[in-house]
Amino acid sequence: MGGSPAHQRHMLSNLAAALFEHGKITTTEARARRLRPYAEKLITFAKRGDMHARRQVLTVVPDKGIVHNLFTEIGPSFADRPGGYTRITKLGPRKGDAAPMAVIELVSEEVTTARPRRRTRRAAAPATATAPAAAETAAETAEAGEAAAEEAAEAQEVADVAGSEAETFGAEADADEGEADDEADVTAASAEEDESDEAEPEA
């Protein structure tokens, strides 16, 4: 902005007084950016509305008519707005020195509350939430079926092994019985031969 600190304070005071009096002013972008927080702080004092706030504003803006307008009209109009009382609009370079210009003005739009969401979107949320649960249940059921099939296959394999072992034992027993019968036949035949040999000399 240029100038000494005292000069800057007087410049901001005059700009704020002009803004509250006319509603909007045209100035350079640098001054508009410096004026914005300065003016919004004074509007916050006006929203309070007590005597102490009025006296603090009078130390900055000495014009009682402008301060009265600030506390009776501008402050109550922003009662529902939590902040953002001014707006800066760029205008482009100024002729001559090409300084960037801007318009700073008081916001006159009313504060609008956000519309509530539709019930269909809220109702769709539980459906999407139950979908993963159903998928998990199906996966658990499939895993249980696979485990049961594996157990049945293992039981069948054990039964097959037991049957093959029983057949092997049966075959070995039959072979032992056959060998015993053969030995008995051989023993009987040898006994008969001995008896016949003993009977021949007696004759």
C-alpha positions as CSV (number, residue, x, y, z in Angstrom):
1,M,0.0,0.0,0.0
2,G,2.9,2.3,0.6
3,G,3.3,5.1,3.2
4,S,4.0,5.0,6.9
5,P,2.0,2.8,9.3
6,A,0.0,5.8,10.4
7,H,-0.8,6.6,6.8
8,Q,-1.9,3.0,6.2
9,R,-4.2,3.1,9.2
10,H,-5.9,6.3,8.0
11,M,-6.2,4.9,4.5
12,L,-7.9,1.7,5.8
13,S,-10.2,3.8,8.0
14,N,-11.3,5.9,5.1
15,L,-11.8,2.9,2.8
16,A,-13.9,1.1,5.5
17,A,-16.0,4.2,6.0
18,A,-16.6,4.5,2.2
19,L,-17.4,0.7,2.0
20,F,-20.0,1.0,4.8
21,E,-21.5,4.1,3.4
22,H,-21.8,3.0,-0.3
23,G,-21.9,-0.8,0.0
24,K,-19.0,-1.2,-2.5
25,I,-16.0,0.6,-3.7
26,T,-13.4,0.4,-6.5
27,T,-9.7,0.3,-5.5
28,T,-6.6,-1.6,-6.2
29,E,-6.3,-5.3,-5.5
30,A,-3.6,-4.8,-2.8
31,R,-5.8,-2.3,-0.9
32,A,-8.9,-4.5,-1.3
33,R,-7.1,-7.4,0.2
34,R,-5.8,-5.3,3.1
35,L,-9.3,-3.8,3.7
36,R,-11.2,-7.1,3.7
37,P,-10.1,-8.5,7.1
38,Y,-10.2,-4.9,8.5
39,A,-13.8,-4.3,7.5
40,E,-15.0,-7.8,8.5
41,K,-13.6,-7.3,12.0
42,L,-15.6,-4.0,12.3
43,I,-18.7,-5.9,11.1
44,T,-18.2,-8.5,13.8
45,F,-18.2,-5.7,16.4
46,A,-21.4,-4.4,14.9
47,K,-23.0,-7.9,15.2
48,R,-22.3,-7.8,19.0
49,G,-24.2,-4.5,19.2
50,D,-23.1,-3.5,22.7
51,M,-21.7,-0.1,23.8
52,H,-18.2,-1.3,24.2
53,A,-18.1,-2.6,20.6
54,R,-19.6,0.7,19.4
55,R,-16.8,2.7,21.1
56,Q,-14.1,0.4,19.7
57,V,-15.5,1.0,16.2
58,L,-15.6,4.8,16.8
59,T,-11.9,4.8,17.5
60,V,-11.4,3.6,13.9
61,V,-14.3,5.2,12.0
62,P,-14.9,8.7,13.6
63,D,-18.1,9.4,11.6
64,K,-21.0,8.7,14.0
65,G,-23.5,8.5,11.1
66,I,-21.6,5.7,9.4
67,V,-21.1,3.8,12.7
68,H,-24.9,4.2,13.4
69,N,-25.7,2.7,10.0
70,L,-23.2,-0.1,10.6
71,F,-24.7,-1.1,13.9
72,T,-28.4,-0.7,12.9
73,E,-28.5,-2.1,9.4
74,I,-25.3,-3.8,8.3
75,G,-24.6,-5.7,11.5
76,P,-28.1,-7.2,11.9
77,S,-28.2,-8.2,8.2
78,F,-25.2,-10.5,8.8
79,A,-26.6,-12.0,12.0
80,D,-27.0,-15.5,10.4
81,R,-23.8,-15.4,8.5
82,P,-20.7,-16.9,10.4
83,G,-18.2,-15.0,8.2
84,G,-17.3,-13.9,4.7
85,Y,-19.1,-10.5,4.8
86,T,-17.3,-9.0,1.8
87,R,-16.5,-10.1,-1.8
88,I,-13.6,-9.0,-4.0
89,T,-14.1,-9.0,-7.8
90,K,-11.1,-8.3,-10.1
91,L,-11.6,-5.7,-12.9
92,G,-8.2,-5.8,-14.7
93,P,-5.4,-3.3,-15.1
94,R,-6.0,0.4,-14.7
95,K,-5.2,2.8,-17.6
96,G,-2.1,4.8,-17.1
97,D,-0.1,2.8,-14.5
98,A,-1.6,-0.7,-15.3
99,A,-2.4,-1.3,-11.6
100,P,-4.7,-4.3,-11.1
101,M,-8.1,-3.0,-10.0
102,A,-10.8,-4.7,-8.0
103,V,-14.3,-4.1,-6.6
104,I,-14.9,-4.9,-2.9
105,E,-18.5,-5.0,-1.8
106,L,-20.7,-6.3,1.0
107,V,-22.3,-9.6,0.4
108,S,-26.1,-9.2,0.2
109,E,-27.1,-12.8,-0.5
110,E,-28.9,-14.7,2.3
111,V,-27.4,-17.7,3.9
112,T,-28.9,-20.9,2.5
113,T,-28.8,-24.3,4.3
114,A,-27.8,-27.4,2.4
115,R,-30.6,-29.6,1.2
116,P,-30.9,-32.9,3.0
117,R,-30.1,-36.0,1.1
118,R,-32.8,-38.2,-0.4
119,R,-34.0,-41.2,1.5
120,T,-33.3,-43.5,-1.4
121,R,-29.5,-42.9,-1.0
122,R,-29.8,-43.7,2.7
123,A,-31.8,-46.8,2.0
124,A,-29.3,-48.0,-0.5
125,A,-26.5,-48.0,2.0
126,P,-27.8,-51.1,4.1
127,A,-28.3,-53.1,0.8
128,T,-24.7,-52.4,-0.1
129,A,-23.6,-53.3,3.4
130,T,-25.5,-56.7,3.3
131,A,-24.0,-57.7,0.0
132,P,-20.5,-58.4,1.4
133,A,-22.1,-60.3,4.3
134,A,-24.0,-62.5,1.8
135,A,-20.8,-63.1,-0.2
136,E,-19.0,-64.1,3.0
137,T,-21.7,-66.5,3.9
138,A,-21.7,-68.1,0.5
139,A,-17.9,-68.4,0.7
140,E,-18.1,-70.1,4.1
141,T,-20.7,-72.5,2.9
142,A,-18.6,-73.4,-0.1
143,E,-15.5,-74.0,2.1
144,A,-17.6,-76.2,4.4
145,G,-18.8,-78.3,1.4
146,E,-15.2,-78.7,0.2
147,A,-14.0,-79.8,3.7
148,A,-16.8,-82.4,3.9
149,A,-15.9,-83.7,0.4
150,E,-12.3,-84.0,1.4
151,E,-13.2,-85.9,4.6
152,A,-15.4,-88.3,2.6
153,A,-12.6,-88.9,0.1
154,E,-10.2,-89.6,2.9
155,A,-12.7,-92.0,4.6
156,Q,-13.1,-93.8,1.2
157,E,-9.4,-94.2,0.8
158,V,-9.0,-95.6,4.3
159,A,-11.8,-98.1,3.5
160,D,-10.2,-99.1,0.2
161,V,-6.9,-99.7,2.0
162,A,-8.5,-101.8,4.7
163,G,-10.3,-103.9,2.0
164,S,-7.1,-104.5,0.1
165,E,-5.3,-105.5,3.3
166,A,-8.1,-108.0,4.2
167,E,-8.0,-109.5,0.7
168,T,-4.2,-109.9,1.0
169,F,-4.6,-111.6,4.4
170,G,-7.3,-113.9,3.0
171,A,-5.1,-114.9,0.1
172,E,-2.2,-115.7,2.4
173,A,-4.4,-117.8,4.6
174,D,-5.7,-119.8,1.6
175,A,-2.2,-120.4,0.5
176,D,-1.2,-121.6,4.0
177,E,-4.2,-124.0,4.1
178,G,-3.3,-125.4,0.6
179,E,0.3,-126.0,1.7
180,A,-1.0,-127.7,4.9
181,D,-3.3,-130.0,2.8
182,D,-0.5,-130.8,0.4
183,E,1.8,-131.8,3.4
184,A,-1.0,-133.9,4.8
185,D,-1.5,-135.7,1.5
186,V,2.2,-136.4,1.2
187,T,2.3,-137.7,4.8
188,A,-0.7,-140.0,4.2
189,A,0.8,-141.3,0.9
190,S,4.1,-142.1,2.6
191,A,2.3,-143.9,5.5
192,E,0.4,-146.1,3.0
193,E,3.6,-147.0,1.2
194,D,5.2,-148.0,4.5
195,E,2.2,-150.2,5.3
196,S,2.3,-151.9,2.0
197,D,5.9,-152.6,2.3
198,E,5.4,-154.1,5.7
199,A,2.6,-156.4,4.4
200,E,4.4,-157.9,1.5
201,P,7.1,-159.9,3.5
202,E,4.4,-161.5,5.7
203,A,2.7,-162.9,2.6
